[in-house]
């Protein structure tokens, strides 16, 4: 878990460009397996990569890093592959390390174990379409990690209340029970999982892979706004035409009551037409193969057929079948089958469309109880869920708060990687605080060492599970993290007191409802 640090390079800060980049090299030849942009980047990195590989082997570390003025280069040595992240100002080493773990996970999710074993063995990744797929996934990951708090801490966000989730899962259950070709059904809204249902024939999908699926789904539908902009424009056009007809009312109708009646009739027509457009079966969908881990078999991946369909803007239905394999010629026929299932679900869920509305909460009600509190992120690492207020980007202070929250998480992760389970530091006008703890099933605090044995745990997406196992806390132990941002005027004692009360308040007010 320790990093080997290189001193600042003599290279100029522009040598690797101004954007975050990801490159994959093979250690056998030093050639680039994957890169985006200038191919010369891998040539520039060759001597640095060779040096870090020697140091990595010497100290037995998977990660090394090099700083070049404003740029940071992090190397993740995985078998014969070297995953490289080139970050820019404001992106910490800890943040880039976690990004690299996501990149590796996306490779395995999209291409599976057999392909990755071949890639590790011969270092060949020649197919252009595969490179394009990974580029789309990585670009989506970067975008989400910069804008989305759940991706900042790599956990699934939930802002839909429990009764809404239950209603959605009842409809998903109907889909699974009535259709043999569906063994798992999920519903996402934007980057949030609303509902998950599976048949008894398959195992539960690993929570970390559900998180990777969000990136995968977002990459597919990143340009799907076209569908809804067309629908919207059709609606606007229909509305405009009807409005124009309304303006052509006979001039001889002068009575106010008649005018109102006319208007009401036209409005009814408009609403009827708009509703007809809304309930139209969506046509933007995908049928693909991905490779998922299950909750019980976290190290192995199995092949799944996945159908994804956008029901309405940002609401995506995912239907999964583990056993079924199809040929390229059968794709069209299979998609039609899944479209019928999707349409049936859509008609059912559309009757209660308002229930899909998320309930984002603001910091206002919390900062009144805990003066000086600016923001918080609570993470249930056992269930991979995050609870946090929205950041009001549209307000004057919004961008600054967002920048500080991102910095808070980076600093906190850096301290965690040093074995610290808690941290409170003051930086100018701000105070950063972070706490990691474990509870038993009765919410009793479990004892942990002052210095966590992070050096004995492999960096991976299963870090928190592995840490729980290493500490021998039992199968029922729950792991929590709390990131808090305060004004710098608060005394340290007040910050600690606020943190204790804040967790209990969040649990009582929010977690019981979600």
C-alpha positions in Angstrom: 0.0 0.0 0.0 3.0 2.3 0.4 3.9 4.4 -2.6 7.4 4.9 -4.0 7.8 8.6 -4.7 10.0 10.1 -7.4 11.4 13.6 -7.1 10.1 16.3 -9.4 11.1 15.8 -13.0 13.1 18.2 -15.1 10.4 18.0 -17.7 8.1 21.0 -18.4 4.6 20.9 -17.1 3.1 20.7 -20.7 5.0 17.5 -21.7 2.0 15.3 -21.1 -0.7 17.8 -22.0 -3.4 19.5 -20.0 -6.0 16.7 -19.7 -6.3 13.7 -17.5 -5.1 10.7 -19.6 -5.0 6.9 -19.1 -2.5 4.7 -20.9 -1.9 0.9 -20.6 1.5 -0.5 -21.4 2.8 -4.1 -21.5 5.9 -4.5 -19.4 7.2 -7.2 -21.7 7.8 -4.8 -24.6 7.0 -1.4 -23.3 4.5 -0.9 -26.1 1.2 0.8 -25.6 -1.7 -1.6 -25.3 -4.1 1.3 -25.0 -3.8 5.0 -25.3 -5.9 8.0 -26.2 -4.5 10.9 -28.1 -0.8 11.3 -29.0 0.9 8.0 -29.5 4.2 9.7 -28.6 3.0 9.9 -25.0 3.9 6.2 -24.5 7.4 6.9 -26.0 7.8 9.8 -23.5 6.8 7.5 -20.7 9.0 4.5 -21.6 12.1 5.4 -19.5 10.0 6.5 -16.5 7.9 3.3 -16.8 11.0 1.2 -16.8 12.4 2.9 -13.8 9.2 2.7 -11.8 8.8 -1.0 -12.6 12.3 -1.7 -11.1 11.4 0.1 -8.0 8.0 -1.5 -7.8 9.5 -5.0 -7.9 12.3 -3.9 -5.5 9.8 -2.7 -2.8 7.0 -5.1 -3.7 4.5 -2.3 -4.4 1.8 -2.2 -7.0 1.6 1.6 -7.2 4.3 4.1 -7.8 4.0 7.8 -8.8 6.0 10.6 -10.3 5.3 14.3 -10.1 6.1 16.7 -13.0 5.3 20.2 -11.7 1.5 20.4 -12.1 1.2 16.9 -13.5 1.1 13.7 -11.5 1.8 10.3 -13.1 0.6 7.2 -11.2 1.6 3.7 -12.3 -0.4 0.6 -11.3 1.6 -2.6 -12.0 -0.8 -5.4 -12.6 0.8 -8.6 -13.8 2.4 -7.8 -17.2 0.2 -4.7 -17.7 1.0 -1.2 -16.4 -2.0 1.0 -16.0 -1.0 4.7 -16.1 -2.9 7.8 -15.1 -1.6 11.3 -15.9 -3.5 13.7 -13.7 -3.5 17.5 -13.5 -3.7 20.2 -10.9 -6.3 19.4 -8.2 -6.2 15.6 -8.8 -4.4 13.8 -5.9 -2.4 10.7 -6.0 -5.0 8.8 -4.0 -7.8 10.0 -6.4 -5.8 8.8 -9.5 -5.0 5.4 -7.8 -8.7 4.8 -7.4 -9.4 5.9 -11.0 -6.9 3.3 -12.2 -8.6 0.6 -10.2 -11.9 1.6 -12.0 -10.1 1.5 -15.4 -8.9 -2.0 -14.7 -12.4 -3.0 -13.6 -13.9 -1.6 -16.8 -11.5 -3.7 -18.9 -12.6 -6.8 -17.1 -16.3 -5.9 -17.1 -16.3 -5.3 -20.9 -14.0 -8.0 -22.2 -14.0 -10.8 -19.5 -11.3 -12.9 -17.9 -10.3 -15.0 -21.0 -9.6 -11.9 -23.1 -7.7 -10.2 -20.3 -5.6 -13.3 -19.7 -4.7 -13.2 -23.4 -4.0 -9.5 -23.2 -1.7 -10.1 -20.2 0.1 -12.9 -22.0 0.7 -11.4 -25.5 0.0 -7.7 -25.0 -2.1 -7.4 -28.2 -5.1 -5.1 -28.2 -5.4 -4.5 -31.9 -9.2 -4.3 -32.6 -10.2 -0.7 -33.2 -13.7 -1.2 -31.9 -12.4 -2.4 -28.6 -10.2 0.6 -28.2 -13.2 2.8 -29.0 -15.3 1.0 -26.4 -12.7 1.6 -23.7 -12.2 5.2 -24.7 -16.0 5.8 -24.4 -16.0 4.1 -21.0 -13.0 6.0 -19.6 -14.3 9.4 -20.9 -17.6 8.7 -19.1 -15.7 7.7 -15.9 -13.7 10.9 -16.0 -16.8 13.0 -16.5 -18.8 11.4 -13.7 -15.8 11.5 -11.3 -15.5 15.2 -11.8 -19.2 16.0 -11.4 -20.8 13.4 -9.3 -20.3 12.9 -5.5 -21.1 9.2 -5.6 -18.3 8.7 -8.2 -16.0 10.8 -6.0 -16.3 8.2 -3.3 -17.1 5.3 -5.6 -20.4 4.2 -4.0 -24.0 4.0 -5.2 -26.2 7.0 -4.4 -29.7 6.6 -3.1 -32.2 9.4 -2.8 -35.4 7.5 -3.5 -37.5 6.7 -0.4 -38.1 3.1 0.6 -41.7 3.0 -0.4 -40.8 4.2 -3.9 -38.1 1.5 -4.2 -40.6 -1.1 -3.1 -43.1 -0.1 -5.8 -40.4 -0.2 -8.5 -39.2 -3.6 -7.3 -42.7 -5.0 -7.3 -42.9 -4.1 -11.0 -39.4 -5.5 -11.7 -40.5 -8.7 -9.9 -43.4 -9.0 -12.3 -40.9 -8.7 -15.2 -38.7 -11.5 -13.9 -41.6 -13.8 -13.0 -43.4 -13.4 -16.3 -40.4 -13.6 -18.7 -38.1 -16.6 -18.9 -35.5 -14.5 -20.8 -35.0 -12.2 -17.8 -33.2 -13.4 -14.8 -32.1 -10.0 -13.3 -33.9 -6.7 -13.7 -32.6 -3.3 -12.6 -33.9 0.3 -12.9 -31.5 3.3 -12.9 -32.3 7.0 -12.8 -29.3 8.9 -14.0 -26.5 7.4 -11.8 -28.8 6.0 -9.1 -30.0 2.5 -8.7 -33.7 2.6 -7.8 -34.5 -1.1 -7.9 -32.9 -4.5 -8.3 -34.6 -7.9 -8.5 -33.2 -11.3 -9.5 -34.7 -14.8 -10.0 -33.7 -17.7 -7.7 -31.6 -19.2 -10.4 -28.8 -16.7 -10.3 -26.6 -15.2 -7.7 -26.6 -11.5 -6.6 -24.4 -9.3 -8.7 -21.4 -7.8 -6.8 -22.2 -4.2 -5.6 -18.9 -3.0 -7.1 -19.9 -4.3 -10.5 -23.3 -2.6 -10.3 -21.2 0.6 -9.8 -19.1 -0.2 -12.9 -22.4 -0.9 -14.8 -23.5 2.7 -14.1 -20.4 3.9 -16.0 -21.1 1.3 -18.8 -24.8 2.4 -19.1 -23.9 6.1 -19.0 -21.4 5.6 -21.8 -24.1 3.9 -23.9 -26.7 6.6 -23.4 -24.3 9.6 -23.2 -25.7 10.8 -26.5 -29.3 9.6 -26.1 -30.6 13.1 -25.4 -31.2 13.2 -29.2 -34.1 10.8 -28.7 -35.8 13.0 -26.2 -34.9 16.2 -27.9 -36.7 14.8 -31.0 -39.6 13.9 -28.8 -39.6 17.2 -27.1 -39.4 19.1 -30.4 -42.3 17.0 -31.8 -44.2 18.0 -28.7 -43.3 21.6 -29.1 -44.2 21.5 -32.8 -47.6 20.0 -32.0 -48.2 22.5 -29.3 -47.2 25.4 -31.6 -49.5 24.2 -34.4 -52.4 23.8 -32.0 -51.7 27.2 -30.5 -51.7 28.7 -34.0 -55.0 27.1 -34.7 -56.2 28.5 -31.4 -55.2 32.0 -32.5 -57.3 31.5 -35.7 -60.6 31.5 -33.7 -63.5 33.2 -35.6 -63.4 36.9 -34.9 -67.2 36.9 -34.6 -66.9 34.9 -31.3 -66.7 37.8 -28.9 -68.1 36.4 -25.7 -65.5 35.7 -23.0 -67.2 32.4 -21.9 -67.0 31.0 -25.4 -63.3 32.0 -25.7 -62.5 30.2 -22.4 -64.3 27.1 -23.6 -62.4 27.2 -26.8 -59.1 27.5 -25.0 -59.9 24.6 -22.7 -60.7 22.4 -25.6 -57.5 23.2 -27.3 -55.5 22.7 -24.1 -57.1 19.2 -23.8 -56.0 18.4 -27.3 -52.4 19.6 -26.5 -52.3 17.5 -23.3 -53.6 14.4 -25.1 -51.1 14.7 -27.9 -48.2 15.3 -25.5 -49.3 12.2 -23.5 -49.4 10.1 -26.6 -45.9 11.2 -27.4 -44.7 10.4 -23.9 -46.0 6.9 -23.8 -44.4 6.0 -27.1 -42.1 3.0 -26.9 -38.5 4.2 -26.8 -36.3 3.1 -29.6 -32.9 3.7 -28.1 -31.7 0.4 -26.7 -28.7 -1.9 -26.7 -28.0 -5.6 -26.5 -24.5 -6.6 -25.4 -22.4 -9.1 -23.5 -20.6 -8.0 -20.3 -18.8 -10.0 -17.6 -20.0 -9.7 -14.0 -18.9 -10.9 -10.6 -21.4 -12.2 -8.0 -21.5 -11.4 -4.3 -20.2 -14.9 -3.4 -17.7 -15.2 -6.2 -15.9 -11.8 -6.1 -12.8 -13.0 -8.0 -14.5 -14.7 -10.9 -16.5 -13.2 -13.8 -19.2 -14.8 -15.8 -20.8 -13.9 -19.1 -24.2 -12.2 -19.1 -26.4 -11.0 -21.9 -27.5 -7.4 -21.1 -30.4 -5.4 -22.6 -30.6 -1.7 -21.8 -33.4 0.6 -22.7 -34.1 4.3 -21.9 -37.7 4.5 -20.8 -37.7 8.3 -20.3 -35.0 10.8 -20.0 -32.3 9.5 -17.6 -34.4 6.5 -16.6 -32.9 3.2 -17.8 -34.2 -0.3 -17.6 -31.6 -3.1 -17.6 -32.6 -6.7 -18.3 -30.0 -9.5 -17.8 -29.9 -13.1 -18.7 -26.9 -15.3 -17.6 -27.6 -18.4 -19.5 -28.7 -17.2 -22.9 -26.2 -16.9 -25.8 -27.1 -15.6 -29.2 -25.5 -15.3 -32.6 -25.0 -12.0 -34.4 -27.8 -12.9 -36.7 -30.3 -13.3 -33.8 -29.6 -9.8 -32.3 -32.5 -8.1 -34.0 -35.0 -10.8 -33.1 -33.8 -10.8 -29.5 -34.0 -7.1 -29.2 -37.6 -7.2 -30.3 -38.4 -9.7 -27.5 -36.8 -7.5 -24.9 -38.5 -4.4 -26.3 -41.9 -5.9 -25.6 -40.8 -6.6 -22.1 -39.5 -3.1 -21.7 -42.6 -1.6 -23.2 -44.9 -3.6 -20.8 -42.8 -2.4 -17.8 -42.8 1.2 -19.2 -46.6 1.2 -19.4 -46.9 0.0 -15.9 -44.4 2.3 -14.4 -45.6 5.3 -16.4 -48.9 5.2 -14.6 -47.0 6.1 -11.5 -44.3 8.2 -13.2 -44.2 10.8 -10.4 -43.1 8.2 -8.0 -39.7 7.9 -9.8 -38.8 11.4 -8.6 -35.7 11.4 -6.4 -35.8 13.4 -3.2 -32.5 15.3 -3.1 -31.9 16.9 0.2 -29.9 20.1 1.0 -27.5 21.0 3.8 -29.9 23.7 5.2 -31.6 21.6 7.8 -28.3 20.1 9.0 -26.2 23.3 9.3 -28.9 24.7 11.6 -28.4 21.8 14.0 -24.6 21.8 13.5 -23.4 25.4 13.1 -20.3 25.7 11.0 -21.1 22.6 8.9 -20.7 23.2 5.2 -21.1 19.7 3.7 -20.9 16.0 4.5 -20.7 12.7 2.7 -21.7 9.5 4.6 -20.7 6.2 3.0 -22.0 2.8 3.9 -19.1 0.7 2.6 -20.7 -2.6 3.5 -23.7 -1.9 1.1 -21.7 0.5 -1.1 -24.2 3.3 -0.6 -23.6 7.1 -0.2 -25.8 9.7 1.5 -24.9 13.4 0.9 -26.7 16.7 0.2 -26.7 18.2 -3.2 -24.1 20.9 -3.9 -25.8 24.1 -5.1 -23.6 24.7 -8.1 -25.9 27.5 -9.4 -25.2 29.6 -6.3 -22.3 31.9 -5.9 -20.5 29.7 -3.4 -21.4 26.4 -5.1 -18.3 25.9 -7.3 -16.0 26.7 -4.3 -17.8 24.3 -2.0 -17.5 21.6 -4.7 -13.8 22.2 -5.1 -13.3 21.9 -1.3 -15.4 18.7 -1.1 -13.3 17.1 -3.8 -10.2 18.2 -2.0 -11.5 16.9 1.3 -12.0 13.4 -0.2 -8.6 13.4 -1.7 -6.9 14.4 1.5 -8.9 12.0 3.5 -8.0 9.1 1.2 -4.3 10.0 1.4 -4.5 9.8 5.2 -6.4 6.5 5.1 -3.6 5.0 2.9 -1.2 5.9 5.7 -3.2 3.9 8.1 -5.2 6.7 9.7 -8.9 5.9 10.6 -9.6 9.5 11.4 -8.3 13.0 10.5 -9.2 16.6 11.3 -7.1 19.4 9.8 -7.5 23.1 9.3 -6.6 24.6 5.9 -7.0 28.3 6.0 -10.7 29.2 6.3 -11.8 25.5 6.1 -11.7 22.5 8.3 -11.5 19.0 6.9 -12.6 16.0 8.9 -12.8 12.3 8.1 -13.6 9.2 10.2 -13.7 5.5 9.3 -15.3 3.1 11.8 -17.0 -0.3 12.2 -20.2 -1.4 13.9 -21.8 -4.7 14.8 -25.3 -5.6 13.8 -26.6 -3.8 16.9 -24.8 -0.5 16.0 -22.2 -1.0 18.7 -18.8 0.5 17.9 -16.1 -2.2 17.2 -12.6 -1.7 18.4 -9.9 -1.2 15.8 -6.1 -0.5 16.1 -4.9 3.1 16.1 -2.9 2.4 12.9 -4.8 0.4 10.3 -2.9 -2.5 8.6 -3.4 -1.0 5.2 0.2 -2.0 4.1 -0.9 -5.6 4.4 -4.0 -5.2 2.1 -3.9 -5.1 -1.7 -5.2 -2.0 -3.3 -8.4 -3.1 -5.1 -12.1 -2.4 -5.4 -12.6 -4.7 -2.5 -10.4 -2.7 -0.2 -13.0 -2.1 2.6 -14.1 -5.8 2.6 -10.5 -6.9 2.8 -9.8 -4.4 5.6 -12.8 -5.8 7.5 -11.5 -9.3 7.1 -8.0 -8.4 8.0 -9.2 -6.8 11.3 -11.1 -10.0 12.0 -14.3 -8.1 12.9 -16.7 -10.9 11.8 -19.1 -11.3 8.9 -21.8 -9.0 10.4 -19.5 -6.0 10.8 -20.5 -2.8 9.0 -18.0 -0.3 7.7 -18.8 3.4 7.6 -17.0 6.5 6.4 -17.9 10.1 7.2 -16.4 13.1 5.3 -17.3 16.5 6.7 -16.4 20.0 5.6 -16.6 22.8 8.2 -15.7 26.4 8.5 -12.2 26.8 10.0 -13.4 28.8 13.0 -14.7 25.8 14.8 -12.6 24.3 17.6 -11.4 20.7 17.1 -13.6 19.5 20.1 -16.7 21.0 18.4 -15.9 19.3 15.1 -15.6 15.9 16.9 -18.9 16.5 18.8 -20.7 17.6 15.6 -19.5 14.4 13.8 -20.9 12.1 16.4 -24.3 13.9 16.4 -24.3 14.3 12.6 -24.0 10.5 12.0 -26.9 9.7 14.3 -29.0 12.5 12.9 -28.4 11.3 9.3 -29.2 7.7 10.3 -32.4 8.6 12.0 -33.7 11.1 9.4 -32.5 9.7 6.2 -31.2 6.1 6.2 -34.3 4.8 7.7 -36.3 6.3 4.9 -34.1 5.2 2.0 
